Amino acid sequence: MTVTDAATGSTAPTTTTGRPWASEALHRADPQIADLLAAEAERRAETIQLLAGENLTSPAVLAALTGPLIDKYAEGYPGRRHHTGCALADAAELLAIDRARQLFSAPHANVQPRSATSAMLAAYAALLRPGDGVLAMSLEHGGHLSCGSRANFSGRWFDFTGYGVREADGLIDLDQVRELARLHRPKAIVAGSISHPRHPDWEAFREIADEVDAYLIASVAQTTGLVAAGVAPSPVPYADVTVAATHKLLRGPRGGLLLSTAELAERIDRAVFPFTQGGAAMNEVAGKAVALAEAGTPAYRAYAERTVSGARTLARGLAEADMRPLTGGTDTHLVTVDVSPLGVTGAEAERRCAAAGLLLGKCALPYDPAPVAEASGIRLGTGTVTTQGMGVPELTEIAALIARLLSGEAPGPVGERVRELAAAFARRG
């Protein structure tokens, strides 16, 4: 028995229990964890996953993650490890580096960061000193926690100024960015967002950074896969450092990736190890190598194109039900929607949809009058459902199901249909 990946066509053998993520050894050694994993698999099979930051890793990536590199200690870099016996670990990391450089046409790549936030920490460490000024999208308008939140290292160690979007159309106000850059003369400018559904103008950000002699850091954790597939414009020709994620749309292991100019290569590497991290997780590095290879295929490009098509379908369907998509639509897999016209908050929308098995997230909007804990918006993504094979017909129906729930319909009847859809497509993912 095998499980087939919807995007690439690759297969992986299952165990005798029919569950590729479990083994008889685990059941014998720790039945409690085995049962929790079984419950998680059941949960996934009964729900539709529209959370923008999640996806399903491919069977080939899962195989690499559980391979013999899982417990290999390889502190340092290829050819410069602190322990012996690393020749094969070196080969795996060099493959991942080479594939990242080729896929993104980048002069330098570091594949060791454990997450995109870890990668951002390393980027700051390479370019900045505590107290330096940084200009980034404000959290209220879609910036990440690593862009100045006081709860995060970034807001405690650096002096952040936030830019935002225009209230009239929801688009990034590049005039404001330029004005703030001239006023504050930051050491670095960060371009990128976790909820803005349009592509940044990388060339314009580069021009502004050059005008004030600032580094440009591109944050593409949400859209790494689209950039890899050539479906989104690449920041690599313009940015000094690009911070990416290897999970989400790229469909690899949870982790981060750094791309940089050749001039910054040594500083980036030293900022990752030994400054912010210890030994690399070599199984994750191997998994990243697999994901990067898969992302270079025509099948993956077709997948990336379908995620965008599906998101646009979802945005249209929600707009037809009197919700308001931010910026009027999307260029990516992200759909950010104002649900307040239906008389509900984002938090209530999240609760109603979750009760019926539709998983999405509340989201604060720019100029949002609602408290952050309630918010006026929701954020959705089409990465997982596209991996499972859902397309325009299914996402048209999902938009209608969301509208029914937010218009006050009880979750029972909608939940039955959600479970039918989920069960049909769970077998494909």
Helices and strands as residue ranges (DSSP letters): E 2-4, E 11-13, H 24-29, H 31-46, E 48-49, H 59-65, G 68-71, E 73-74, E 76-77, E 80-81, H 87-104, E 108-110, H 116-127, E 133-137, G 139-141, G 145-147, H 153-157, E 159-163, H 174-184, E 188-191, H 202-211, E 215-219, H 224-229, E 241-245, G 248-250, E 256-260, G 262-264, H 265-270, I 271-276, E 280-281, H 282-295, H 298-320, E 324-325, G 326-328, E 334-338, G 340-342, H 346-355, E 358-359, E 361-363, E 377-381, H 383-387, H 392-406, H 411-426
